[in-house]
Amino acid sequence: MIASAMLLASLVTSSSTVEGVCAPIDSPVPVRSITTDKEVDATSNAGSQSTIVDEENSFLLQSKVKDAVYDLLSGESTKVHLLNANHAISYVSYGLSDILFVYPGTTSGYLGQELSGWAKDSIRNSNQKLVKVLNMETRAGALQAVQGALAEDNNKNITVLASSQALLSMIPNVHALAIDHKPVVFHVAAHSVDQDLVATNNVDAVLAARNTGAILLSSSNAQEAHDIAVIAHLLSRAVSLPVIHFFNGVVGTKQIEKVNLATYKQLGLLHSSQSPSVVPYNEAYTIAKRLLSQMNYQPFEYTGDANAESVLISLSASTSAVDQAVTRASTYLGASVGLLAVRVFRPWSETDFIAALPKSVKRVIVLEEGAGLYAFNGPLYLDIAASIRFGSIERSQRPRLVSAQAADFSHLHATHIPSLLKQAEQETFINLAAEPFNVSTLDETLSLKEGGDAWGAIFWDIENEGSAPAAIHTAHILQSSSPEKSVVARVARDAYHVSGPVVRTHIHTGVSSAKNSYIGVHNVSVIKEYNVLANAKKNATVVLQGPWKHGDDIEGVLTNEFKFGLTELNARLYTIDVARISQEIGLNIQSTHVIWEAVFFSLSQGLNEEKIIEQLSKIYSEGEFTTNNVSYSLASLVSEISRLVKKEVTPIELLPPWTILELSDEVLPVAPVDRFVGDAEEDDDSEVSTVGDEEQLDGVESGKWHKAAWNLMFKEAYHTEDVIRPDLHESTYIVRVTENRRLTPLDYDRNVFHLEFDTTGSNLKYELGDALGVHGHNDYNDVQSFLEWYGLNGNDIVSIKNSESGKEEVRSVFQLFSQTLDIFGRPSKKFYESLSAFASDPKESEQLLFLVSPEGKEEFKKRVDNTTTYEDLLREFTSAKPSVNQLAQIIAPVKPRHYSIASSQKMYNNAVHLLIVAVDWKTEDGKSRYGQCTRYLSNLSIDDKVTVSIKPSVMRLPPLDTQPVIMAGLGTGMAPFRAFIQERYMAKAAGKKIGPVVLYFGSRNRSKEYLYGEELEAYHADGVLSHMGLAFSRDQKEKVYIQHKMKEDAKMLYEYLMKENGHFYLCGPTWPVPDVKDAVVHGLTQYGGIDTAQASALIEEWKEKESYILEVY
């Protein structure tokens, strides 16, 4: 049941008996929502900023969703809003309380989290009084502060907001409040969190308070939460007893939906119309029933077949999913079934319960939730059993009693109901967590009738990339545009996903289990971990983030299962490079959600640019946004975004081979594991937690992963901070891959590739000539293979004490071996010695020591030449089995590999480029070996995150733009020179006069290894690159190298170096250094009138002055 605003208005005008006539209210206005700062639940998002910031030449947008509370708490008319149950209850309880006691169940996303901010801003309640909000700790004897507040002033309206777990510690004092007839209202979010931090609805803990003398009411959705919250406050005042209003705490945090709110003026009138009185507990039920009926609710509410033979019974707090399943099964599958929702659990009315059952009932199936299966002794079951056994039902007509149990019922849909009814005919206990109820099946009623309003869209995000708010903003816009519809958004969020919190947001109208017509994948990496197409309908629109323009381009990025799924659905596939658009207009990464909103309304809703501007302008605050000397108003900014989206969104043809792919047997989950707790500001997989001196541990400790989770959740208690690679001394940054492109042909034996990283939001700055330190990972498959062989669980946690800081560095075992330890690297002699101490076989211990002795010198050298690794030694000497803690102490760490940066930050403000050649070779025994970091880099996918650092270099351009620059590069030695050329190009574009720029480049073949050839030719044609000497050694019979080309230009080199104070640079392998020097000496002696010795001395002088620079390897 949903109470209308008209019914609320009628209560406002009523007498103390809460009876009266309806009065009209204002019509709905555009939707708003309350949000919190941390937990990205159904209404909050990390990307919605409270201020507009011009930082690092980019700007942020301010979402009105963030500030919606001020709209909620002001104004005279009732308004329609998108809220979750938590916020609806917070709104009501703040308006009807003088003192609020908040008992957080988690560090964020808890009931009442925003109330301290309201009180701090001096927002007044419905009686125009200031409210005191107290955040409490849950401990034995909780509620003593509440009792103290009542003792000080018995007339204060006091409310407690808590989790069901917190309520357990309050039960003794709830007894005392009931005995003393104290009208305290409890709003309780029923949920529990297991050791893996997965949250489930847990009403069992609430029912522990059933014999305290308090009244227990429950609600099933956000609208009911608002209405029952109002009733709870009125009822407590009317009977002077504690009232406990409980609801599904998981859905209450994660789902937003349309709520019709009473204004504070209406709430104030309601409150004043209800006179306080003391009523015996057994009479309180009658008053509760009357208050409920005047808002269209009943203590027991029946839906379904009026002549049902089977009736499911559940507390209202557990019916949100079951209600829809029963209704559709009854309507479309012909099931003789109904659902009886228990709204008033205490006091229990046997008479009203029996009256609510249809006369035709033969079986009563009691649905009970709990952390474990407790057979037939659940509180709800016992009450129902007693009512049927001893109530006014003739013995011959008593229905058969069945218990059906699960941790929650969110997985049930209409197709499950016939199976449930069939089992109920034979069994007295049904496990709804077992087959066939836990098997993912399609709701077959959807093919019969979805309903005209059934529509859905799913958005997939990695939270820290700024795209996640798009889904919630979209829901608000849709609701505002169609207020007659009910838009629902449900968020599933795994805060402990390896590469950062992954978020799946499902927006729908009508049936929640209906297939979805729009799937937005804002980070393509999620398709490898989740079945993102599982809930897509035929001909669905699927949008991927990335630069691809054709099926051939994207084919290697997508999994076979995803490509096949697209063809099965005949999906309309699109790509769009949101990162490029945000960079072009100067939009901060945390505001990229606005681009995705424009994509959705363009592709899914078919809106033109004018309509898109109109819709998006509703949820962002006005302002002037300036970047790169361009200023935008909100309208012009949205217009530019809309234009770029229309221009850049690319339809991708599904390739015929995608219909005949080999598919894996692995079954991917369709949604993230919904971990209830966790800070929304977590970072990527390179982050570990640094725990302070609160716990003193020596060396290394391993354990289960949830220990680290507690450190994250209770950061202040554990002195925890999030640090990217705390084991490293240099500053590190997280960058995102935007391009990984091979430059050499596939049939060429050298894989030279170009990488581009997006540095937006990382604060990474580099100078021309700097090197990028890449902190590469070991190959994940190799790591997993080693862990399985060694008997290690990658999800276990290892704590390593930093010898310098004294802090504990917490990682998973998989993270330790993939990111930190050089397990596939070459060990030193010290490791051989250390490993010998762990060998239980004396012969193996002796052999290890022999290898590092003078006698074993030749054998050791052979192993070094054959690249024997740490892993090889562990597999060879199997009696040596150090623990993971000991391995962490004796294996050297992975060192960063440094690569010359191949870009100028003046040209690419928010990007850094690299030029890499993949290193691989075979050992004498035929084993394939790979360079650890180049292998890691070559396998990177678009949107992957990489940890990097900056290493300064002496490779700098001359101080004057007019000084000549002579560059000689072999192969990937071209990297810094590409940056040099870009820098000179930018100087020229700025109107500056530039000096000669000369490039000598050498490789094997022009057709296969002319790196950046097209770019170089373009710069040459433009005049930036004044001269090129290209040496492709194998394109002709005789070998031609760069020194030969330099000798041909001997006079020019002499002129530029001697007369115009030019600078010379060589980058590449060491072997051509003498020959290149000879070529320079040749020019100096030939045209400078000096001998060879003088020329060599002059070059040494130039080296001292850093005008003759070698960067060789």
Secondary structure, 3 states (H helix, E strand, C coil): CCCCHHHHHHHHCCCCCCCCCCCCCCCCCCCCCCCCCCCCCCCCCCCCECCCCEECCEECCEECCCCHHHHHCCCCCCEEEEECHHHHHHHHHHHCCCEEEEECCCCCCCCCCCHHHHHHCCCECCCCCECEEEECCCCCCCCHHHHHHHHHCCCCCEEEEEEHHHHHHHHHHHHHHHHCCCCCEEEEEECEECCCCEEECCHHHHHCCCCCCCEEEEECCHHHHHHHHHHHHHHHHHHCCCEEEEEEHHHHHHEEEEEEECCHHHHHHHHHHCCCCCCCHHHHHHHHHHHHHCCCCCCEEEEECCCCCEEEEEEHHHCHHHHHHHHHHHHHCCCCEEEEEECEEECCCHHHHHHHCCCCCCEEEEEEECCCCCCCCCHHHHHHHHHHHHCCCCHHHCCEEEEEEECCCCCCCCCHHHHHHHHHHHCCEEECCCCCCCCCCCCCHHHHCCCCCCEEEEEEEEHHHCCCHHHHHHHHHHHHHCCCCCEEEEEEEECCCCCCCEEEEEEEECCCCCCEEEEEECCHHHHHCCCCCCCEEEEEEEEEECCCCCHHHHCCCCCHHHHHHHHHHCCEEEEECHHHHHHHHCECHHHCHHHHHHHHHHHCCCCCHHHHHHHHCCCECCCCEEECCEEECHHHHHHHHHHHHHHHCEEECCCHHHHHCCCCCCCCCCCCCCECCCCCCCCCCCEEEEECCCCCCCCEEEECHHHHHHHHHCHHHHCCEEEECCCCCCCCEEEEEEEEEECCCCCCCCCEEEEEEECCCCCCCCCCCCEEEECCCCCHHHHHHHHHHHCCCCCCEEEEECCCCCCEEEEEHHHHHHHHECCCCCCCHHHHHHHHCCECCHHHHHHHHHHCCHHHHHHHHHHHHCCCCHHHHHHHCCCECCCHHHHHHHCCECCCEEEEECCCCCCCCCEEEEEEECCEEECCCCCEEECHHHHHHHCCCCCCEEEEEEECCCCCCCCCCCCCEEEEEEHHHHHHHHHHHHHHHHHHHCCCCCCCEEEEEEECCHHHHCCCHHHHHHHHHHCCCCEEEEEECCCCCCCCCHHHHHHHCHHHHHHHHHHCCCEEEEEECCCCHHHHHHHHHHHHHHHHCCCHHHHHHHHHHHHHCCCEEEEEC
